[in-house]
Amino acid sequence: MHPYLHAQKNPDKPAVIMASTGQTITYGEMDKRSNQIAQLYRSRGLQIDETVAICMENHPEYFNVVWGSQRSGMVQVAISSRLTTDEISYILSDSGTKLLISSEKMLPLMDELRKTNPEVEQLIFGSGDERDLDAALADMPTTPIADQRPGCDMLYSSGTTGRPKGIRMALPESETLDIPNGLGVLAQMIFSFHEDCVYLSPAPLYHAAPLRWNMGVHSLGGTSVIMDKFDPEHALQLIEKYKCDVGQWVPTHFVRMLKLPEEVRAKYDVSSIKSAVHAAAPVPIPIKEAMIDWWGPVLNEYYAGTEGNGFVFCNSENWMTHKGTVGQPVNCQVRICDEQGEEVPVGEEGQIFFENGNKFEYHNDPEKTKEATHPKGWTSLGDVGKVDEDGFLYLTDRKSFMIISGGVNIYPQEIENALITHDKVTDAAVIGAPDPDMGEKVVAVVQPANMDEAGDDLAQELEAFLRESLSGVKIPRQIDFRDELPRHPTGKLYKRLLRDEYWNKAGQNA
């Protein structure tokens, strides 16, 4: 439910704690500020079912804005603060945004966007000019608007395989704010969220999972501890300091925490964690085994997308008996299909489709919607996987990342999962690069733990390491080293950028 109800019962309870400063926003303060946001929308002529966007870092006012939109019937677009001017401009135009909200930190980017999108009004916390949002809110009433009703979000995919795709949800049919938050109910049922939970949020709030899970926490009356950005040791410090019992993670968070020195990890008490929710990509089996050994059987995995068309869940107990799985479907049926759309036998790989899940469409892009839809009406996120005899789903990789070398299909995820377990590797990406004989060759781009060790000797060591567990066709024909990979703060890899770089380079040398 909308957190205004918790503000009535527990106005002084922390709703948000900013991890870097300790600044606290209570439910009472969030209620008043979100009312002012809603009043501001109406004063600027924004009506129900119109679009507003928020583009800023993990800012103390973030959820005040979000819950203001959610009580005024707005369609809220959360935009990554790390996108380029061109990418943000595209989203503003595609979504039909009327008002863009940002922060002082983003001023240079906002100034550029005023040139490219002059039709979009801007309001900016701390701007100090005519766009200053603090000044605009100062005279706004802290009481509810007359026509309160729930809003919804419209989120864009991260664009790891091309232009971001907008997923626009319909406004809730109910006009009362007292309707249950679906994700909050789900979190309560299977992830152990509750009204007194303390949730550690280590990811950017503009991404679907952290945004929606935090909203689920607030709908239940819990407290969100918001990190500015993820740091492995700081995350452990926060768990101990605030006795965090729930949190949402991605595989790279686990990898970075496990690669802390043992004496550092041993300094912090993490026994308060009762549910470590994780998604975004499958966790390499040795990494997840190590996390369960460390934190206990508290890891709860799910597979889903911003599209909301299906939800697959796995607790630690089920994972230990079906290692590598992402779980069993909760609100849908999973179908695995070949290139012709025919279902394949149990245990065979194919494209993953959800049956009986929520319907969705990509905004202004019927062709992409059609591509994601099976003739029988099932829908897909574009991933490849298989189902075992017990109905557990295993992910192979995204279909668009598949490498075809000499007519053999190779999925990079398996190779990446092996590389990341090596002690000298911090991060890894595997792509298909052009090859005159094989069509494509397997290339590994590796971020070493120590860049001084990058070179032929480490490449040979990694190749020998991979040969211990992978067939010869999967061994990279080339291993390159980088200081850092183009990874999204949510953990997703911008593999498209790496792949384009290698293919463009080959074109220039042709």
C-alpha positions, 0 to 999 in steps of 0.5 A: 500500500502507499506508505502514507498509511505507515506515516499515519501510524509511525510518522517518526519511523525511518523510511530511508537512511542514506548510507554515506551520510546517515541522513534519515527520511521518516515516513512522516517526512516522506508523506509530506514531501510526496504531497508537495510533489503531487501538489507541484504536478497539479500546479504545473498542469500535469494530469492523471496518466501523463508522464514525468521522468526522474534522472538523478543519482541515489539522492535523499529526495528520490523516493519523495518524488517517486511516492509523489508520482504514485499518489497523483496518477503519474506515469513515472519514468526512471532514467539512468543517470549514467546514460549519454545526452543522446540516450536520455533525449531518446527516452524523453521523446519516446516516453512523451515526458512532460517534466524532468526532475534531476539534481544539482550533480546532473546540471551539466547533463541537464543543460545539454538536454535543454537544448535537445529537448526544449519542450520538456520542463526541468526542475532540479534540486539545488540548481540555484536558477529558475529550475530550482526544485527546492524553491518550487516546492517551498510554497506547496501544501503538504496536504493531499491533492483532491484527485489522488489515485495510484500511478505506475512506472514506465521503465526502460531496459538498460540497452545492453543489446541495442536501443533501450526499450520502454515497458509501459504499464497501465495505471491500476484500475483502482483509484484508491491508494490503499490497494496492496503493492503486488511486489510488496506482497510477493516479497512478504510471501517468499522473500521474508520482507516484513513491516520492520525489515531493514533492507540494504539497497546497494544498486542504482535506484533508476533500475527496475529491481532496486526501485521496485523492491524498495517500493515494496519495502515502503509499502510494508512499512520497512526501512531502506538503507540506500548506498550511493554506490556499491563497495564490498566492505562498506556493504558488510559494515552496513549490514552489521551497523543497521542489522540489515535482514534483507537486501537485493544483490547481483552476482558481481556483488557476491564476487567482489565481497568474496574476493575481500581478504578473509581477515576483512570479511571476518571482521563483520557480523552478517548474521542478521541477514535472513534473505539475500535476494539476487537476480540479473544473471545466474551466479557461478556455482562455486560463487554461490556455494561460497556465499551459502557457506558464509551467510548460510542458506539465506540466498533467494534467487529469482529470474524475471524482467522489467516486462513483468511477464513471468517470475521464477524463484529458487531458495537455497535449499532447492538450489543445493539439490539443483545446482545452477538452477534459477528456480521454478515458475511462480505465476506462469508456466515455462516453455522452451522452444527451438528456432521454429517455435516448437517445444523441445524435450526436457533437458534440451536448450532453447528460447525461454517463453512464459505462458500465462504471465502478465501481458506487456508491450514495448512502447512505440515498438510493435515490431519488438513486441512481436519478436518477443511473442510466440504464435501461441501468445507466450512471451520471452525476454530473449534468454536461452535455457532448459528445464529439468525433469523436476521443472527447474529452469537453468539459464544458458545465456541471452540469445543475442550473445550466442557465438557461432564459430564454425557452425557451432553454437557457443554461449559466453555465460559458461566461459565467463562463469569459469573465468570469474572463479580464478583468483587473479580475475576480477571481471570477465566478458566473452564475445564473438569477434570476426574470424575469416575462417570460422565466422566468429572466434571466442574472445575473452576480455578480462579485468585482472585483479592486478593489472601489472600481471596482465600479459601472455603469462596470465593469458596462458594460465587462464587458458590452462585453467579453462581447459580443466572444465571446458571443451576445446571449442569453448576456449577463447582464441584470444584473451585481452586485458582491461582495467575495467569492463563496461558494466552497468552499476546493476551488474549487467554487462554492456557486452554490445559495446565490446562486441561492436568495438571488435567488429568495427576494428575488423571492418577498419582493417579489412 
